[in-house]
Amino acid sequence: MPKSAKRKNISGRRIQEARGRFRPPLTQDRLSGKLARLGVQLDRAAIAKIENNLRGVLDYELRALAKALGVRVDWLLGGEE
């Protein structure tokens, strides 16, 4: 199986990039807390798996991730800013 076929999502790299734009950078734990305040339960380990393309992202999780990170859903999916 080609390496690209093993990927579980296309947003992981962008989520990690968006966390790094915060000053200081937003940790996975802090992102988890922001998501919890939005009603979405993703712990640090789940976020790490998403960023490493080992876990898929549900639609409502993607919407909450975009809101917590201050980016558009389309951008998380590889679109332009």
N, CA and C atoms as an extended XYZ file, in Angstrom:
243
Properties=species:S:1:pos:R:3:atomname:S:1:resname:S:1:resid:I:1 pbc="F F F"
N         0.850       -1.182        0.000 N   MET     1
C         0.000        0.000        0.000 CA  MET     1
C         0.892        1.241        0.000 C   MET     1
N         0.642        2.199       -0.874 N   PRO     2
C         1.444        3.420       -0.891 CA  PRO     2
C         1.304        4.176        0.422 C   PRO     2
N         2.363        4.859        0.802 N   LYS     3
C         2.377        5.606        2.058 CA  LYS     3
C         1.206        6.577        2.152 C   LYS     3
N         0.873        7.256        1.061 N   SER     4
C        -0.216        8.236        1.080 CA  SER     4
C        -1.561        7.586        1.366 C   SER     4
N        -1.727        6.312        1.036 N   ALA     5
C        -2.998        5.627        1.269 CA  ALA     5
C        -3.237        5.348        2.745 C   ALA     5
N        -2.209        5.411        3.554 N   LYS     6
C        -2.333        5.145        4.987 CA  LYS     6
C        -2.787        6.368        5.775 C   LYS     6
N        -2.805        7.519        5.148 N   ARG     7
C        -3.185        8.748        5.839 CA  ARG     7
C        -4.649        8.699        6.237 C   ARG     7
N        -4.932        9.180        7.430 N   LYS     8
C        -6.298        9.176        7.948 CA  LYS     8
C        -7.000       10.513        7.771 C   LYS     8
N        -6.264       11.576        7.457 N   ASN     9
C        -6.879       12.882        7.258 CA  ASN     9
C        -5.937       13.765        6.452 C   ASN     9
N        -6.454       14.884        5.987 N   ILE    10
C        -5.614       15.836        5.267 CA  ILE    10
C        -5.415       17.129        6.053 C   ILE    10
N        -5.954       17.204        7.244 N   SER    11
C        -5.908       18.442        8.018 CA  SER    11
C        -4.837       18.454        9.102 C   SER    11
N        -4.234       17.329        9.397 N   GLY    12
C        -3.286       17.247       10.512 CA  GLY    12
C        -2.142       18.227       10.434 C   GLY    12
N        -1.526       18.320        9.264 N   ARG    13
C        -0.394       19.233        9.094 CA  ARG    13
C        -0.818       20.679        9.315 C   ARG    13
N        -2.010       21.035        8.826 N   ARG    14
C        -2.489       22.412        8.982 CA  ARG    14
C        -2.864       22.714       10.440 C   ARG    14
N        -3.393       21.732       11.148 N   ILE    15
C        -3.714       21.937       12.564 CA  ILE    15
C        -2.439       22.244       13.335 C   ILE    15
N        -1.409       21.461       13.076 N   GLN    16
C        -0.121       21.690       13.737 CA  GLN    16
C         0.446       23.063       13.370 C   GLN    16
N         0.342       23.422       12.105 N   GLU    17
C         0.822       24.728       11.652 CA  GLU    17
C         0.074       25.860       12.350 C   GLU    17
N        -1.245       25.736       12.450 N   ALA    18
C        -2.055       26.778       13.087 CA  ALA    18
C        -1.714       26.913       14.568 C   ALA    18
N        -1.456       25.814       15.243 N   ARG    19
C        -1.061       25.892       16.656 CA  ARG    19
C         0.231       26.684       16.815 C   ARG    19
N         1.142       26.509       15.850 N   GLY    20
C         2.432       27.196       15.903 CA  GLY    20
C         2.356       28.685       15.641 C   GLY    20
N         1.244       29.156       15.101 N   ARG    21
C         1.083       30.589       14.821 CA  ARG    21
C         0.774       31.396       16.075 C   ARG    21
N         0.314       30.744       17.113 N   PHE    22
C         0.018       31.446       18.365 CA  PHE    22
C         1.329       31.844       19.025 C   PHE    22
N         1.309       32.937       19.777 N   ARG    23
C         2.486       33.375       20.526 CA  ARG    23
C         2.135       33.499       21.991 C   ARG    23
N         2.639       32.635       22.856 N   PRO    24
C         3.481       31.480       22.524 CA  PRO    24
C         2.658       30.420       21.797 C   PRO    24
N         3.343       29.475       21.120 N   PRO    25
C         2.606       28.435       20.393 CA  PRO    25
C         1.590       27.732       21.291 C   PRO    25
N         0.463       27.398       20.710 N   LEU    26
C        -0.618       26.718       21.426 CA  LEU    26
C        -0.257       25.238       21.566 C   LEU    26
N        -0.207       24.758       22.797 N   THR    27
C         0.113       23.347       23.009 CA  THR    27
C        -1.100       22.484       22.668 C   THR    27
N        -0.864       21.215       22.469 N   GLN    28
C        -1.966       20.290       22.229 CA  GLN    28
C        -2.893       20.255       23.440 C   GLN    28
N        -2.343       20.332       24.650 N   ASP    29
C        -3.179       20.358       25.861 CA  ASP    29
C        -4.080       21.588       25.888 C   ASP    29
N        -3.522       22.756       25.563 N   ARG    30
C        -4.336       23.973       25.557 CA  ARG    30
C        -5.391       23.934       24.466 C   ARG    30
N        -5.044       23.370       23.304 N   LEU    31
C        -6.034       23.216       22.240 CA  LEU    31
C        -7.150       22.297       22.707 C   LEU    31
N        -6.812       21.230       23.404 N   SER    32
C        -7.811       20.314       23.949 CA  SER    32
C        -8.774       21.063       24.877 C   SER    32
N        -8.236       21.962       25.710 N   GLY    33
C        -9.074       22.759       26.607 CA  GLY    33
C        -9.997       23.696       25.854 C   GLY    33
N        -9.481       24.331       24.808 N   LYS    34
C       -10.316       25.220       23.993 CA  LYS    34
C       -11.444       24.435       23.328 C   LYS    34
N       -11.124       23.246       22.845 N   LEU    35
C       -12.145       22.403       22.217 CA  LEU    35
C       -13.198       21.977       23.238 C   LEU    35
N       -12.768       21.654       24.452 N   ALA    36
C       -13.712       21.250       25.503 CA  ALA    36
C       -14.700       22.372       25.785 C   ALA    36
N       -14.219       23.622       25.793 N   ARG    37
C       -15.112       24.762       26.021 CA  ARG    37
C       -16.102       24.933       24.870 C   ARG    37
N       -15.782       24.367       23.717 N   LEU    38
C       -16.692       24.389       22.565 CA  LEU    38
C       -17.569       23.138       22.516 C   LEU    38
N       -17.403       22.266       23.507 N   GLY    39
C       -18.228       21.066       23.588 CA  GLY    39
C       -17.695       19.857       22.839 C   GLY    39
N       -16.431       19.901       22.445 N   VAL    40
C       -15.815       18.783       21.717 CA  VAL    40
C       -14.699       18.194       22.561 C   VAL    40
N       -14.794       16.903       22.815 N   GLN    41
C       -13.808       16.220       23.657 CA  GLN    41
C       -12.737       15.548       22.797 C   GLN    41
N       -11.584       16.190       22.692 N   LEU    42
C       -10.404       15.613       22.043 CA  LEU    42
C        -9.240       15.828       23.000 C   LEU    42
N        -8.680       14.751       23.527 N   ASP    43
C        -7.550       14.921       24.441 CA  ASP    43
C        -6.255       15.122       23.660 C   ASP    43
N        -5.171       15.381       24.387 N   ARG    44
C        -3.880       15.648       23.760 CA  ARG    44
C        -3.457       14.505       22.861 C   ARG    44
N        -3.663       13.277       23.298 N   ALA    45
C        -3.266       12.112       22.498 CA  ALA    45
C        -4.046       12.049       21.184 C   ALA    45
N        -5.325       12.367       21.212 N   ALA    46
C        -6.136       12.358       19.988 CA  ALA    46
C        -5.656       13.435       19.029 C   ALA    46
N        -5.326       14.611       19.557 N   ILE    47
C        -4.815       15.689       18.703 CA  ILE    47
C        -3.484       15.284       18.083 C   ILE    47
N        -2.621       14.646       18.865 N   ALA    48
C        -1.333       14.169       18.338 CA  ALA    48
C        -1.554       13.158       17.214 C   ALA    48
N        -2.511       12.266       17.385 N   LYS    49
C        -2.802       11.270       16.348 CA  LYS    49
C        -3.334       11.933       15.087 C   LYS    49
N        -4.168       12.950       15.256 N   ILE    50
C        -4.682       13.687       14.094 CA  ILE    50
C        -3.521       14.358       13.359 C   ILE    50
N        -2.660       15.037       14.111 N   GLU    51
C        -1.540       15.750       13.501 CA  GLU    51
C        -0.561       14.805       12.815 C   GLU    51
N        -0.471       13.584       13.292 N   ASN    52
C         0.425       12.587       12.694 CA  ASN    52
C        -0.287       11.685       11.688 C   ASN    52
N        -1.501       12.083       11.309 N   ASN    53
C        -2.297       11.364       10.308 CA  ASN    53
C        -2.609        9.924       10.695 C   ASN    53
N        -2.751        9.677       11.981 N   LEU    54
C        -3.074        8.339       12.469 CA  LEU    54
C        -4.535        8.209       12.865 C   LEU    54
N        -5.265        9.328       12.880 N   ARG    55
C        -6.671        9.346       13.281 CA  ARG    55
C        -7.429       10.268       12.347 C   ARG    55
N        -8.605        9.861       11.994 N   GLY    56
C        -9.464       10.702       11.183 CA  GLY    56
C       -10.086       11.809       12.013 C   GLY    56
N       -10.717       12.754       11.334 N   VAL    57
C       -11.375       13.879       11.990 CA  VAL    57
C       -12.833       13.894       11.551 C   VAL    57
N       -13.730       13.929       12.521 N   LEU    58
C       -15.155       14.016       12.212 CA  LEU    58
C       -15.505       15.447       11.826 C   LEU    58
N       -16.594       15.607       11.104 N   ASP    59
C       -16.954       16.937       10.603 CA  ASP    59
C       -17.139       17.959       11.725 C   ASP    59
N       -17.820       17.582       12.804 N   TYR    60
C       -18.024       18.536       13.895 CA  TYR    60
C       -16.715       18.848       14.614 C   TYR    60
N       -15.777       17.887       14.634 N   GLU    61
C       -14.464       18.135       15.231 CA  GLU    61
C       -13.690       19.139       14.383 C   GLU    61
N       -13.770       18.989       13.071 N   LEU    62
C       -13.066       19.897       12.167 CA  LEU    62
C       -13.582       21.321       12.319 C   LEU    62
N       -14.897       21.464       12.433 N   ARG    63
C       -15.482       22.798       12.621 CA  ARG    63
C       -14.990       23.419       13.937 C   ARG    63
N       -14.962       22.628       15.011 N   ALA    64
C       -14.499       23.133       16.308 CA  ALA    64
C       -13.004       23.445       16.270 C   ALA    64
N       -12.224       22.598       15.609 N   LEU    65
C       -10.785       22.862       15.489 CA  LEU    65
C       -10.552       24.191       14.781 C   LEU    65
N       -11.278       24.436       13.702 N   ALA    66
C       -11.132       25.698       12.975 CA  ALA    66
C       -11.468       26.884       13.871 C   ALA    66
N       -12.549       26.788       14.612 N   LYS    67
C       -12.945       27.888       15.497 CA  LYS    67
C       -11.901       28.112       16.589 C   LYS    67
N       -11.438       27.033       17.214 N   ALA    68
C       -10.459       27.148       18.297 CA  ALA    68
C        -9.133       27.709       17.798 C   ALA    68
N        -8.790       27.409       16.549 N   LEU    69
C        -7.512       27.854       15.994 CA  LEU    69
C        -7.616       29.179       15.245 C   LEU    69
N        -8.842       29.678       15.063 N   GLY    70
C        -9.028       30.955       14.384 CA  GLY    70
C        -8.748       30.894       12.892 C   GLY    70
N        -9.056       29.744       12.287 N   VAL    71
C        -8.851       29.576       10.843 CA  VAL    71
C       -10.142       29.069       10.218 C   VAL    71
N       -10.169       29.029        8.889 N   ARG    72
C       -11.344       28.523        8.176 CA  ARG    72
C       -11.234       27.009        7.993 C   ARG    72
N       -12.370       26.342        7.990 N   VAL    73
C       -12.398       24.902        7.745 CA  VAL    73
C       -11.729       24.595        6.413 C   VAL    73
N       -12.020       25.397        5.403 N   ASP    74
C       -11.436       25.193        4.083 CA  ASP    74
C        -9.911       25.208        4.138 C   ASP    74
N        -9.342       26.091        4.947 N   TRP    75
C        -7.891       26.162        5.064 CA  TRP    75
C        -7.351       24.881        5.700 C   TRP    75
N        -8.046       24.370        6.733 N   LEU    76
C        -7.608       23.116        7.357 CA  LEU    76
C        -7.620       21.965        6.353 C   LEU    76
N        -8.494       22.065        5.361 N   LEU    77
C        -8.601       21.026        4.349 CA  LEU    77
C        -7.647       21.239        3.164 C   LEU    77
N        -6.747       22.199        3.305 N   GLY    78
C        -5.744       22.405        2.278 CA  GLY    78
C        -5.972       23.587        1.377 C   GLY    78
N        -7.041       24.348        1.638 N   GLY    79
C        -7.328       25.520        0.827 CA  GLY    79
C        -6.420       26.691        1.174 C   GLY    79
N        -6.588       27.745        0.418 N   GLU    80
C        -5.809       28.969        0.646 CA  GLU    80
C        -6.436       29.783        1.757 C   GLU    80
N        -5.632       30.617        2.388 N   GLU    81
C        -6.151       31.500        3.439 CA  GLU    81
C        -6.900       32.653        2.857 C   GLU    81
